[in-house]
Amino acid sequence: MLVGACLPTFAQAIDSAAGDNALIRQNDLQILENRIQRQQFQQQQQQYRAQDRQIVQQPPPIVQQLNPSCQTQIIGTTAVRNCR
């Protein structure tokens, strides 16, 4: 009678262990998926950085500057500059 009474408890222990193993496997699977996602994200960021390095920066536009035409006039002992 004692053996028969222990069987359901043993079966529950096995079911509990199987459930724990399933949770562990599910947790391991989630960890692996997170690692893969992180690796993919890092690879994508590396590709973006490589593309950014390849883009040649355009030089700023060359804007011609006109030198003002200045004339110096001597009036008495004073030099006067008129710039246009």
Secondary structure, DSSP 8 states (H G I E B T S, - for coil): -HHHHHHHHHHHHHHHHHHHHHHHHHHHHHHHHHHHHHHHHHHHHHHHHHHHHHS--------------EEEEEETTEEEEEE-
